[in-house]
């Protein structure tokens, strides 16, 4: 009470981003009919772990339900956003949601990520997560859930490393020959 949730400039940016999504010829119609923020739980069949998910949006597509995830990003460029998506595991999150929805009787026919840039002019792109990408992500999620099950059963939760590990700096820091080739040096 009495506190400002968003500053005026932040509010205006959010409104502009929403407007950009609404005006996009592909993204806008996705949000016309559907369900926002649907929460659900399900037991993972392989491990018995109770999982949960919360979709951004479930839309009606021509062939059935479309899972739509909305992301903001510095850049909506396909390569740059693809690196971010891989780094943050967006594909794995969505594969996890697909499994949960299916366990709850909802078949997803398409998985999309709507990306809106976080600064003007708020470019918007819609990316499809392919069946091959979802299959790989589902296998990765299954391996992670199996690891969690092992840790729960053993009571041991190992970290990334229990020993001194060399720092892995990018090649360009060390003046690698690979970097010279990228810059056209000989």
C-alpha positions as CSV (number, residue, x, y, z in Angstrom):
1,X,0.0,0.0,0.0
2,X,1.3,3.4,-0.9
3,X,4.2,1.9,-2.9
4,X,4.8,2.3,-6.6
5,X,5.1,-1.1,-8.3
6,X,6.4,0.3,-11.5
7,X,8.0,3.7,-12.3
8,X,6.1,5.6,-15.1
9,X,8.9,4.9,-17.6
10,X,8.9,1.2,-16.8
11,X,5.1,1.1,-17.1
12,X,5.3,2.8,-20.5
13,X,7.9,0.3,-21.7
14,X,5.7,-2.6,-20.7
15,X,2.7,-1.1,-22.4
16,X,4.8,-0.5,-25.6
17,X,6.1,-4.2,-25.5
18,X,2.6,-5.5,-25.1
19,X,1.4,-3.3,-28.0
20,X,4.2,-4.6,-30.2
21,X,3.2,-8.2,-29.4
22,X,-0.5,-7.3,-30.1
23,X,0.3,-5.7,-33.4
24,X,2.6,-8.5,-34.6
25,X,0.8,-10.4,-37.4
26,X,1.7,-13.8,-36.0
27,X,2.1,-13.2,-32.2
28,X,-1.0,-11.0,-31.8
29,X,-3.6,-13.6,-32.9
30,X,-2.0,-16.2,-30.6
31,X,-3.1,-14.3,-27.6
32,X,-6.7,-13.7,-28.8
33,X,-8.2,-16.9,-27.4
34,X,-6.8,-19.2,-24.8
35,X,-5.8,-19.5,-21.2
36,X,-3.1,-17.6,-19.3
37,X,-0.9,-19.0,-16.6
38,X,-2.3,-22.5,-16.2
39,X,-0.7,-24.4,-13.3
40,X,-0.7,-28.2,-13.2
41,X,1.1,-31.1,-11.5
42,X,1.8,-34.7,-12.5
43,X,4.0,-37.6,-11.4
44,X,7.0,-38.3,-13.6
45,X,6.3,-41.8,-14.8
46,X,10.0,-42.9,-14.7
47,X,10.9,-41.5,-11.2
48,X,7.6,-40.9,-9.5
49,X,8.7,-37.3,-8.7
50,X,5.8,-35.0,-8.5
51,X,6.4,-32.2,-11.1
52,X,4.7,-29.0,-11.6
53,X,4.4,-26.4,-14.4
54,X,2.8,-23.1,-15.2
55,X,2.4,-22.1,-18.8
56,X,2.4,-18.6,-20.0
57,X,-0.3,-19.2,-22.5
58,X,-2.3,-22.0,-24.1
59,X,-3.8,-21.0,-27.4
60,X,-6.2,-22.6,-29.8
61,X,-4.5,-23.5,-33.1
62,X,-5.9,-25.1,-36.2
63,X,-4.9,-28.6,-35.1
64,X,-5.3,-28.2,-31.3
65,X,-3.6,-26.6,-28.4
66,X,-0.5,-24.5,-28.9
67,X,1.8,-23.9,-26.0
68,X,3.1,-20.3,-26.1
69,X,5.9,-19.0,-24.0
70,X,6.5,-15.2,-23.8
71,X,10.0,-14.0,-23.3
72,X,11.7,-10.6,-23.3
73,X,15.2,-10.4,-24.6
74,X,17.8,-7.8,-25.4
75,X,17.8,-9.1,-29.0
76,X,15.3,-11.2,-30.9
77,X,17.9,-12.2,-33.5
78,X,17.5,-15.9,-34.2
79,X,21.1,-16.9,-33.4
80,X,21.5,-14.6,-30.4
81,X,18.1,-15.6,-28.9
82,X,18.9,-19.3,-29.7
83,X,22.0,-19.1,-27.6
84,X,20.1,-17.5,-24.8
85,X,17.3,-20.1,-25.0
86,X,19.9,-22.9,-24.9
87,X,21.7,-21.2,-22.0
88,X,18.6,-20.7,-19.9
89,X,17.1,-24.1,-20.9
90,X,13.9,-22.7,-22.4
91,X,13.5,-25.7,-24.6
92,X,13.8,-28.0,-21.6
93,X,11.2,-26.0,-19.7
94,X,8.8,-26.3,-22.6
95,X,9.4,-30.0,-23.1
96,X,8.7,-30.5,-19.4
97,X,5.5,-28.6,-19.8
98,X,4.5,-30.6,-22.8
99,X,5.0,-33.8,-20.7
100,X,2.9,-32.4,-17.9
101,X,0.1,-31.3,-20.1
102,X,0.0,-34.6,-21.8
103,X,-0.1,-36.3,-18.4
104,X,-3.1,-34.2,-17.6
105,X,-4.9,-35.1,-20.9
106,X,-3.9,-32.0,-22.9
107,X,-2.1,-32.8,-26.2
108,X,0.0,-30.0,-27.5
109,X,0.3,-29.7,-31.3
110,X,2.8,-26.9,-31.4
111,X,5.3,-25.1,-29.1
112,X,6.1,-21.5,-29.8
113,X,8.2,-18.8,-28.1
114,X,7.2,-15.2,-28.6
115,X,10.2,-13.0,-28.1
116,X,9.8,-9.2,-27.6
117,X,12.8,-7.0,-27.4
118,X,13.1,-5.1,-24.1
119,X,14.0,-1.8,-25.8
120,X,12.5,0.3,-28.6
121,X,11.4,-0.4,-31.2
122,X,10.4,-3.6,-29.3
123,X,10.8,-6.0,-32.3
124,X,8.9,-9.2,-32.0
125,X,9.7,-12.7,-33.3
126,X,7.9,-16.0,-33.0
127,X,10.1,-19.1,-32.8
128,X,8.9,-22.7,-33.0
129,X,10.5,-25.3,-30.9
130,X,10.7,-28.3,-33.2
131,X,9.8,-31.9,-32.5
132,X,13.5,-32.8,-32.7
133,X,14.4,-30.1,-30.2
134,X,11.6,-31.1,-27.9
135,X,12.7,-34.8,-28.0
136,X,16.3,-33.9,-27.1
137,X,15.1,-31.6,-24.3
138,X,12.7,-34.3,-23.0
139,X,15.6,-36.8,-22.8
140,X,17.7,-34.1,-21.0
141,X,14.9,-33.5,-18.5
142,X,14.5,-37.2,-17.9
143,X,18.2,-37.5,-17.1
144,X,17.9,-34.6,-14.7
145,X,14.9,-36.1,-13.0
146,X,16.7,-39.4,-12.7
147,X,19.6,-37.5,-11.1
148,X,17.3,-35.8,-8.6
149,X,15.8,-39.2,-7.7
150,X,19.3,-40.6,-7.1
151,X,20.2,-37.7,-4.9
152,X,16.9,-38.0,-2.9
153,X,17.5,-41.7,-2.4
154,X,21.2,-41.4,-1.4
155,X,20.8,-38.1,0.6
156,X,23.9,-36.8,-1.3
157,X,23.6,-33.6,-3.4
158,X,26.9,-33.1,-5.1
159,X,27.8,-29.7,-6.4
160,X,29.5,-28.9,-9.7
161,X,32.9,-30.0,-8.6
162,X,34.6,-31.3,-5.4
163,X,38.1,-30.4,-6.6
164,X,40.2,-27.5,-7.9
165,X,39.3,-27.0,-11.5
166,X,41.0,-24.8,-14.1
167,X,39.1,-21.7,-15.1
168,X,37.7,-22.1,-18.6
169,X,38.2,-18.7,-20.2
170,X,36.9,-17.9,-23.7
171,X,39.5,-18.5,-26.5
172,X,39.6,-14.7,-27.3
173,X,41.0,-13.9,-23.9
174,X,44.0,-16.1,-24.4
175,X,44.7,-14.9,-27.9
176,X,43.9,-18.3,-29.4
177,X,44.6,-19.0,-33.1
178,X,40.9,-19.8,-33.5
179,X,40.2,-16.1,-32.7
180,X,42.7,-14.9,-35.2
181,X,41.0,-16.8,-38.0
182,X,37.6,-15.3,-37.0
183,X,39.0,-11.8,-37.3
184,X,40.8,-12.5,-40.6
185,X,44.3,-12.4,-39.1
186,X,47.0,-14.7,-40.3
